[in-house]
Amino acid sequence: MLSAVSFSHVLLIALAGLGAGVINALVGSGTLITFPTLVALGYPPVTSTMSNAVGLVAGGVSATWGYRAELEGQWDRLRWQIPASLTGAVLGAYLLLHLPETVFAQVVPTLLVLALVLVVIGPWIQSWARRQAEKAGRSAEHVTPLRRVLLVLGTFAVGVYGGYFTAAQGILLVGVMGALLPESVQRMNAAKNLLALVVNVVAALGYTLLAFGRISWPVAGIIAVSSLVGGWVGARYGRRLSPNALRATIVVVGLIGLYRLMHV
């Protein structure tokens, strides 16, 4: 019942959920807004993680729908990435329920820094790969079997991380795809939204089935409604950003998220 949450908490959580929905659609690290907010309001870390993951599913749906046009032409690759995200998320959700939360929290800053570096140097990596493909007489759009394997493994690894903690998984996904795929940042963002949604759905289902009583359902409901609106807003305006502007947004939000993660 929402009466279990004070009005001030409702307002703060709703604002955090709205911001998270927008940021998830653009970048994919909205949890870096909602998770610290819930912890600051006195919710236990694991309860915050689970309630947040359940609530943000709605925002993931609206963000993915908003970017549906950019998903066209990617399904041949996504049919490999989606199962990787799915199985990774199952393992990550299992780990959250059986390992101390500090295990992954200790490596999050390193992973986030690596992802931000990949986001920044992604265009140079893509240019290098394009030149190599042209020298070998292949299409610049061709994805080699090795890169496909690395992409699936990277997607699986991010799925494990996302199923466990969810924060900044979108930045990690864009970093991995940017290093391996000849795609625009907007199309990678669309794929990121879909894959992150898969992870969040799996995590939310796992938490609901195995730890129903540890979820704050009023909090999850508030985040669901507000992030649904935020995801729509983020997708509507994020698709208009230039590639460089979107890449800069990812880096800036990532750096802010890194600071917040290290000071939670």
C-alpha positions in Angstrom: 0.0 0.0 0.0 1.2 3.5 -0.8 0.2 4.7 2.6 3.2 2.8 3.9 5.4 5.4 2.3 5.3 9.0 3.4 4.3 11.7 1.0 7.9 13.2 1.0 9.3 9.8 0.2 6.7 9.3 -2.6 7.7 12.6 -4.2 11.5 11.9 -4.0 11.1 8.4 -5.3 8.9 9.5 -8.1 11.3 12.2 -9.2 14.2 9.7 -9.0 12.2 7.2 -11.1 11.3 9.9 -13.7 15.0 10.8 -13.9 16.0 7.2 -14.1 13.6 6.5 -16.9 15.0 9.4 -19.0 18.6 8.5 -18.3 18.0 4.8 -19.0 16.6 5.7 -22.5 19.5 7.9 -23.3 22.4 6.2 -21.5 21.4 3.3 -19.4 22.5 4.1 -15.9 19.3 5.3 -14.3 19.8 3.0 -11.3 22.6 5.4 -10.3 19.8 7.8 -9.5 17.2 5.6 -7.9 19.5 3.2 -6.0 21.3 5.9 -4.0 18.0 7.7 -3.4 16.4 4.6 -1.9 19.5 3.9 0.3 19.5 7.5 1.5 15.8 7.2 2.4 16.7 4.3 4.7 15.9 1.2 2.5 18.3 -1.7 2.9 20.7 -2.1 -0.1 19.3 -5.4 -1.3 15.7 -4.2 -0.9 16.6 -1.1 -2.9 18.2 -3.2 -5.6 15.3 -5.5 -6.0 12.6 -2.9 -5.7 14.4 -0.7 -8.2 14.8 -3.5 -10.7 11.1 -4.4 -10.6 10.0 -0.8 -10.9 12.4 0.1 -13.8 11.0 -2.6 -16.1 8.2 -0.2 -17.0 10.7 2.5 -18.0 12.6 -0.1 -20.1 9.4 -1.0 -22.0 8.6 2.7 -22.9 12.3 3.4 -23.8 12.5 0.3 -26.1 9.2 1.1 -27.8 10.4 4.7 -28.4 13.5 3.4 -30.1 11.8 0.7 -32.1 12.6 2.2 -35.5 16.4 2.0 -34.7 16.0 -1.7 -34.0 15.2 -2.5 -37.6 17.9 -4.4 -39.4 19.5 -5.6 -36.1 17.5 -8.7 -35.4 20.0 -11.1 -37.1 22.5 -10.1 -34.4 20.1 -9.6 -31.6 18.9 -13.2 -31.9 22.3 -14.1 -30.5 22.6 -11.3 -28.0 19.1 -11.7 -26.4 19.8 -15.3 -25.2 23.2 -14.2 -23.9 21.5 -11.4 -21.9 18.8 -13.7 -20.7 21.2 -16.4 -19.4 23.5 -13.8 -17.9 20.7 -12.1 -16.1 19.5 -15.5 -14.6 23.0 -16.1 -13.2 23.3 -12.5 -12.0 20.0 -12.6 -10.1 21.1 -15.9 -8.5 24.3 -14.3 -7.4 22.5 -11.4 -5.8 20.5 -13.8 -3.7 23.5 -15.9 -2.6 26.6 -13.6 -2.4 27.4 -10.5 -0.3 26.5 -7.3 -2.2 30.0 -6.0 -1.7 31.4 -8.6 -4.1 30.3 -6.9 -7.3 30.3 -3.4 -5.8 34.0 -3.6 -5.5 34.5 -4.1 -9.2 31.8 -1.7 -10.5 34.0 1.4 -10.6 36.6 -0.5 -12.7 34.0 -1.8 -15.1 32.4 1.6 -15.5 35.7 3.3 -16.2 36.5 0.6 -18.9 33.1 1.1 -20.5 33.5 4.9 -20.6 36.9 4.5 -22.3 35.3 2.2 -24.9 32.5 4.7 -25.5 35.1 7.4 -26.1 37.4 5.4 -28.3 34.6 3.5 -30.0 34.7 5.6 -33.2 38.4 5.1 -33.6 38.0 1.3 -33.1 35.3 1.2 -35.7 37.4 3.2 -38.2 40.3 0.8 -37.6 38.0 -2.2 -38.1 36.6 -0.6 -41.3 40.1 -0.1 -42.8 41.0 -3.7 -41.9 37.9 -5.0 -43.6 38.5 -3.0 -46.7 42.1 -4.3 -46.9 40.8 -7.8 -46.6 38.2 -7.2 -49.3 35.2 -7.5 -47.0 32.3 -5.2 -46.5 32.9 -2.6 -43.8 29.5 -3.7 -42.4 30.6 -7.3 -42.0 30.9 -8.7 -38.5 33.5 -11.4 -38.4 32.8 -14.7 -36.5 35.4 -13.8 -33.9 33.8 -10.4 -33.2 30.4 -12.1 -33.0 31.7 -14.5 -30.4 33.3 -11.7 -28.4 30.0 -9.7 -28.7 27.9 -12.6 -27.3 30.4 -13.2 -24.5 30.5 -9.5 -23.7 26.7 -9.4 -23.7 26.5 -12.4 -21.4 29.0 -10.8 -19.0 27.1 -7.6 -18.9 23.9 -9.6 -18.4 25.4 -11.2 -15.3 26.4 -7.8 -14.0 23.0 -6.4 -14.8 21.1 -9.2 -13.1 23.2 -8.7 -10.0 23.3 -4.9 -9.7 21.8 -3.3 -12.8 23.5 0.1 -12.4 25.4 1.3 -15.5 24.8 -1.9 -17.5 23.7 0.3 -20.4 27.0 2.1 -20.5 28.8 -1.3 -20.4 26.6 -2.6 -23.3 27.3 0.5 -25.4 31.0 0.2 -24.7 31.1 -3.4 -25.7 29.0 -2.9 -28.9 30.9 0.2 -29.8 34.2 -1.7 -29.8 32.9 -4.5 -31.9 30.1 -3.3 -34.2 30.0 -1.0 -37.2 26.8 0.6 -35.9 25.8 4.2 -35.2 25.5 5.2 -31.5 21.8 5.7 -31.8 21.3 2.1 -33.2 23.5 0.7 -30.5 21.4 2.7 -28.0 18.2 1.0 -29.3 19.8 -2.4 -28.9 21.0 -1.5 -25.5 17.5 -0.5 -24.4 16.1 -3.9 -25.5 18.9 -6.0 -24.0 18.8 -4.1 -20.7 15.0 -4.6 -20.6 15.5 -8.4 -21.0 18.0 -8.3 -18.1 15.6 -6.3 -15.9 12.6 -8.5 -16.7 14.6 -11.6 -15.7 15.9 -10.0 -12.6 12.5 -8.7 -11.6 10.9 -12.1 -12.1 13.6 -13.8 -10.2 13.3 -11.4 -7.2 9.6 -11.7 -7.3 9.5 -15.5 -7.2 12.4 -16.1 -4.8 12.3 -13.0 -2.6 8.8 -11.5 -2.7 8.9 -10.4 0.9 12.2 -8.5 0.5 10.8 -6.2 -2.2 9.1 -2.9 -1.2 6.1 -3.0 -3.5 5.0 0.6 -2.9 8.5 1.7 -3.9 8.5 -0.5 -7.0 5.1 0.8 -8.0 6.1 4.4 -7.7 9.3 3.8 -9.7 7.2 1.9 -12.3 4.8 4.7 -13.0 7.4 7.5 -13.0 10.0 5.6 -15.0 7.4 4.7 -17.6 6.9 8.4 -18.3 10.6 9.1 -18.1 11.4 6.3 -20.6 9.0 7.8 -23.1 10.4 11.3 -22.6 14.0 10.1 -22.9 13.3 8.1 -26.1 11.3 11.0 -27.7 14.1 13.5 -27.3 17.2 11.3 -27.2 16.6 10.1 -30.8 17.1 13.7 -31.9 20.6 14.0 -30.4 23.6 14.0 -32.7 25.9 11.0 -32.3 28.6 13.2 -30.6 26.0 14.7 -28.3 24.7 11.3 -27.2 28.2 10.0 -26.7 29.1 13.0 -24.6 25.9 12.5 -22.6 26.9 8.9 -21.9 30.3 9.9 -20.7 29.1 12.8 -18.5 26.4 10.7 -16.9 28.9 7.8 -16.5 31.4 10.0 -14.7 28.7 11.3 -12.4 27.5 7.8 -11.8 31.1 6.7 -11.0 31.3 9.4 -8.4 28.0 8.5 -6.8 28.8 4.7 -6.8 32.0 5.5 -4.9 30.2 7.6 -2.4 27.1 5.6 -1.7 
